[in-house]
Amino acid sequence: MHGQFVWYELTTPDVDAAKKFYPRFTGWGTQQFDNDYTMFTTGGVPIAGLFRLDEDMRQQGVPPNWMPYVEADDIDATAAKATSLGGRVTHGPADIPGTGRFAVLQDPQGAMFGIYKSTNPGGAWDGTNIVGRFSWHELMTTDSAKAFEFYRALFGWDKNGGMDMGGGQMYDMYGKGDKMYGGMFNRPPEMAGMPPFWLVYIHVPDVGKAVSTAVKAGARVQRPQMDIPGGSIAILGDPQGAGFALHHANAQVPATTPAAKTAATKSAARRPAARKAAPVKTARTGTNRGAKVAAKTSSRTKPKVATRSKTTSKTTGKAKAGAKSARKSTTRAKAQPAAKRATKQRSRPTSSRATSSRASVRRGRPARAKKR
């Protein structure tokens, strides 16, 4: 459905390592699409893709990172509307032959994200917590009020909750009706100059166990586990430096296995040709600021489990202090790449050959174009 998150993509310098790392604590499976693109699956259903961050991208300042895609009824119309609202198209619109159409956009404040429409619709995330899927999408921006209006006009998102973070700073939740998709907040003073960015959360059975497993596998904790009303969260950087967050809700819904796999499933997940949104620098260097930022908000955001209560607000306030430092370091790194990435996109449009080589998406999941 228009406005629902539908696909996620990891750009990493070591695909083989990433393929082994994430399944250890997420329960994901992997499915090879071709020599250049691999899909992560849950219950046999592709939910994300990963491909190699090559030297050319590195030279453009693109670090390891995750980027989300939002489903759109009409890619061209949505891209045009984004432009009319002050956003920018950094890649596309373009077709993924036999699969769908996509584009990569930048909102008026500078955060990058993708839009996608599959020829086999279905499977987009509706805001329900499900183990094995992504469960929260967080935006740090320079003007949350204007950012929300942009996304509201583009995707029909509703503002469905909010909490006072203290110091005059608010954390606003958004989604569709009573289904929450994520939160937005203004960049704090200590992070002045850091470009806006998105951070995604993965829903796991147990955050504590997942963090322990991830750390043993080489991850760095950017924000230690924190309990929030109805669940728990933590922010990490993977061994290659991509930032991500973990979440669990007290009431869990297990992933489901599809009754049958179709040819569309296999072809279903090749990546969009876009360069990723402001991700995080190498976690090992301690510069995974994007994740740290999310940490601050994550504590008071997550989820759909107690968003409007005073208790949430109070808990969030306490969490804020610890998250600040973590967040401060990740954001800078995460923010920088966005602009550079956009530049790369403008300078390297996808050729028809690259476009045709871009594969499918499973029921709405994009896929990045092959490097030529």
C-alpha positions in Angstrom: 0.0 0.0 0.0 1.1 3.5 -0.8 3.2 4.9 2.1 4.2 1.6 3.7 7.9 0.6 4.0 8.6 -2.2 1.5 12.3 -2.9 1.1 15.7 -2.3 2.7 19.2 -2.4 1.3 22.6 -2.8 2.7 25.7 -1.6 1.0 28.8 -3.2 2.5 32.5 -3.8 1.5 32.2 -7.5 2.5 29.1 -9.2 1.3 30.2 -12.6 2.5 30.8 -11.4 6.0 27.5 -9.6 6.1 25.7 -12.7 4.9 27.1 -14.6 7.9 26.8 -11.8 10.4 23.1 -10.7 10.3 21.5 -14.2 10.3 23.3 -15.0 13.6 20.9 -12.8 15.6 18.0 -12.1 13.3 17.2 -15.6 12.1 17.3 -14.4 8.5 18.0 -16.7 5.7 19.9 -15.7 2.5 19.0 -16.2 -1.1 21.4 -15.5 -3.9 19.9 -13.5 -6.7 22.9 -13.5 -9.0 26.7 -13.0 -8.6 26.2 -9.4 -7.5 23.1 -9.4 -5.4 22.0 -11.3 -2.3 18.7 -11.2 -0.5 18.0 -11.6 3.2 14.8 -13.5 3.8 12.5 -14.2 6.8 10.1 -17.1 6.7 11.4 -17.7 3.1 10.2 -14.2 2.0 12.8 -11.7 0.8 12.8 -8.5 2.9 16.1 -6.8 2.1 19.1 -7.0 -0.3 22.8 -6.5 0.0 25.6 -5.8 -2.4 29.2 -4.8 -2.4 30.5 -1.3 -1.7 33.2 -1.0 -4.3 36.2 1.3 -4.4 34.5 3.7 -6.7 31.8 4.3 -4.2 34.3 4.6 -1.4 36.1 7.4 -3.3 32.7 9.2 -3.6 32.5 9.1 0.2 29.8 6.4 0.5 30.3 4.3 3.7 28.6 1.0 4.6 24.9 1.7 5.2 21.3 0.7 5.2 18.6 2.5 3.3 14.8 2.0 3.3 12.3 2.1 0.5 8.7 3.2 0.7 5.9 1.8 -1.5 4.3 4.3 -4.0 1.3 3.8 -6.2 2.8 5.8 -9.0 6.6 6.2 -9.0 6.7 9.0 -11.6 3.9 11.0 -10.0 5.4 10.5 -6.5 8.8 11.6 -7.7 7.3 14.7 -9.4 5.3 15.5 -6.3 8.4 15.2 -4.1 10.1 17.7 -6.3 7.2 20.1 -6.2 7.3 19.8 -2.4 10.9 20.9 -2.2 12.6 17.5 -2.4 14.9 16.2 -5.1 15.2 13.1 -7.3 18.7 11.7 -7.1 18.1 8.6 -9.3 15.3 7.5 -11.6 12.5 6.9 -12.0 13.6 3.7 -13.7 12.3 0.3 -14.4 13.4 -3.1 -13.0 12.4 -5.2 -16.0 9.6 -7.6 -15.1 9.6 -6.5 -11.5 8.7 -2.9 -10.9 9.7 0.7 -11.0 11.6 2.8 -8.5 13.4 6.1 -7.8 15.6 7.5 -5.1 14.7 10.8 -3.5 16.1 13.3 -1.0 13.7 15.2 1.2 13.9 19.0 1.6 16.1 18.7 4.7 18.5 16.3 3.0 17.6 12.8 4.1 17.7 10.1 1.4 15.2 7.3 0.9 13.8 5.2 -2.0 10.3 4.7 -3.4 9.2 1.5 -5.2 6.2 -0.1 -6.9 6.3 -3.8 -7.7 4.5 -5.5 -10.6 3.6 -8.1 -7.9 2.2 -5.9 -5.1 1.9 -7.2 -1.6 4.1 -7.8 1.4 4.8 -4.2 2.4 5.1 -3.7 6.2 1.9 -2.4 7.7 3.2 -1.3 11.1 2.7 -4.6 12.9 5.6 -5.9 15.0 6.8 -9.1 13.5 10.0 -10.9 14.5 12.4 -11.0 11.7 11.2 -7.8 10.0 12.1 -4.2 10.3 9.9 -2.5 12.9 10.8 1.2 13.2 12.1 3.9 10.9 13.6 7.0 12.6 14.4 10.3 11.0 16.8 12.9 12.5 16.2 16.2 10.6 16.7 19.9 10.9 13.0 20.8 10.9 10.7 17.9 12.0 7.5 19.9 11.4 8.4 20.6 7.8 9.8 17.1 7.3 6.5 15.6 8.5 4.5 17.8 6.2 6.6 16.7 3.3 6.1 13.0 4.0 2.5 13.5 4.9 1.8 15.1 1.5 3.9 12.5 -0.3 2.7 9.3 1.5 -0.4 10.3 3.5 1.3 9.6 6.8 -0.5 10.6 10.0 1.1 12.1 13.1 -0.1 9.6 15.7 1.9 10.3 18.9 4.5 12.5 20.5 6.6 12.9 23.5 8.6 15.7 25.2 12.3 14.9 25.1 13.1 17.8 27.3 14.8 21.1 26.5 11.9 22.0 24.2 12.7 19.0 21.9 9.8 16.8 20.8 9.8 13.3 19.4 6.9 12.8 17.0 5.6 9.4 15.8 4.0 8.9 12.4 2.2 6.1 10.6 -1.1 5.3 9.1 -4.1 5.6 11.4 -3.1 3.8 14.7 -0.3 1.9 13.0 3.0 3.5 13.8 5.9 3.4 11.4 8.5 5.4 13.2 9.5 8.7 14.7 11.0 12.1 13.7 13.0 14.6 15.8 15.0 17.7 15.3 18.7 17.5 15.3 20.0 18.7 18.7 22.5 21.6 19.1 25.5 19.3 19.7 25.0 17.8 16.3 24.7 21.0 14.4 25.9 20.7 10.8 25.1 17.0 10.6 22.8 16.2 7.6 19.5 14.5 8.2 19.3 10.7 7.9 17.2 7.6 8.5 17.9 4.8 10.9 16.1 1.4 10.7 15.3 -1.0 13.5 15.2 -4.8 13.2 12.7 -6.7 15.3 14.4 -9.6 17.1 13.2 -12.2 19.7 15.4 -10.8 22.4 17.5 -7.6 22.2 19.9 -8.7 25.0 20.7 -12.0 23.4 20.9 -10.5 19.9 23.4 -7.8 21.1 25.5 -10.4 22.8 25.6 -12.6 19.6 26.2 -9.6 17.4 29.1 -8.4 19.5 30.7 -11.8 19.5 30.4 -11.7 15.7 32.3 -8.4 15.6 29.6 -5.7 16.0 30.2 -2.6 18.1 27.6 -1.3 20.5 26.8 2.3 19.9 23.9 2.5 22.4 23.6 -0.2 25.0 20.3 -2.0 25.5 17.6 0.1 27.0 14.2 -0.9 28.2 11.3 1.2 27.0 7.6 0.9 27.7 6.5 -2.4 26.1 9.9 -3.5 24.9 13.7 -2.9 24.6 16.1 -1.4 22.0 19.8 -1.1 21.3 21.9 0.6 18.6 24.9 -1.1 17.0 27.4 -0.9 14.1 28.1 -4.1 12.1 31.7 -5.3 11.6 31.9 -3.3 8.3 30.6 -0.1 9.8 26.9 0.0 8.8 24.7 1.3 11.6 21.4 -0.4 12.6 19.1 -0.8 15.6 17.5 -3.7 17.3 14.1 -3.8 19.0 11.8 -6.3 20.6 8.3 -5.9 21.9 7.0 -7.7 24.9 4.2 -9.2 22.8 5.8 -10.8 19.8 4.4 -12.0 16.5 6.5 -14.7 14.9 7.5 -14.5 11.2 5.3 -16.6 8.9 6.3 -18.9 6.2 4.6 -18.4 2.8 2.4 -21.2 1.7 4.3 -21.4 -1.6 7.2 -19.7 -3.3 6.7 -18.3 -6.7 9.1 -17.4 -9.5 8.4 -13.8 -8.5 9.9 -14.5 -5.1 13.3 -15.4 -6.6 13.3 -12.5 -9.0 11.8 -10.4 -6.3 14.5 -8.5 -4.8 17.1 -6.7 -6.8 18.2 -3.5 -5.7 17.4 0.0 -6.9 20.0 1.9 -8.6 20.2 4.5 -6.0 23.1 5.4 -3.8 22.2 5.0 -0.2 21.1 7.5 2.3 23.4 9.1 4.8 24.7 6.1 6.6 27.2 5.6 9.2 31.0 5.4 9.1 33.0 2.5 10.3 31.8 1.3 13.7 35.3 0.2 14.6 36.5 3.7 14.5 33.8 4.8 16.8 32.4 7.1 14.2 29.1 5.3 13.8 27.2 8.4 14.7 24.0 7.7 13.0 23.4 4.8 15.2 24.2 6.7 18.3 21.7 9.3 17.3 19.1 6.8 16.8 20.0 5.6 20.2 18.9 8.7 21.8 15.6 8.7 20.0 15.2 5.0 19.9 14.8 4.8 23.6 11.8 7.0 23.5 10.5 6.0 20.2 10.1 2.5 19.7 7.4 1.5 19.1 4.1 1.0 18.9 4.1 -0.2 22.3 3.6 2.8 24.5 3.9 5.9 22.5 1.5 8.4 24.0 1.7 7.6 27.6 3.3 9.9 30.2 5.3 6.9 31.3 6.9 6.7 27.9 7.7 10.4 28.0 9.3 10.0 31.4 11.3 7.0 30.4 12.4 8.7 27.3 13.7 11.7 29.2 15.9 9.4 31.3 17.1 7.6 28.3 18.0 10.8 26.5 21.1 11.5 28.5 22.8 8.3 27.8 21.8 8.3 24.2 23.2 11.7 23.5 26.8 10.8 23.5 26.2 7.7 21.5 24.1 9.5 19.0 26.5 12.4 18.7 29.2 10.2 17.2 27.1 8.3 14.7 25.3 11.1 13.2 28.2 12.9 11.8 29.4 10.0 10.0 26.0 9.0 8.8 25.1 12.4 7.6 28.1 13.2 5.5 27.6 10.6 2.8 24.1 11.7 1.8 25.3 14.7 -0.1 28.2 12.9 -1.6 26.0 10.1 -2.6 23.6 12.3 -4.3 26.5 13.8 -6.3 27.5 10.4 -7.4 24.1 9.6 -8.5 23.9 12.7 -10.6 27.3 12.0 -12.2 26.6 8.4 -12.9 23.1 7.9 -14.3 22.1 4.3 -14.9 22.4 3.1 -18.4 19.8 1.0 -20.2 22.1 -1.9 -19.8 22.4 -1.4 -16.1 18.7 -0.9 -15.8 17.9 -4.1 -17.5 20.3 -5.9 -15.3 18.7 -4.6 -12.2 16.5 -7.3 -11.0 13.3 -7.8 -9.4 11.7 -7.3 -6.1 9.7 -9.7 -4.1 6.2 -8.3 -4.0 7.5 -4.8 -4.0 11.1 -5.0 -3.0 13.5 -3.0 -5.1 16.9 -3.9 -6.4 20.0 -1.9 -7.1 21.4 -1.7 -10.6 24.6 -3.6 -11.4 27.8 -1.7 -11.5 29.1 -1.6 -15.0 
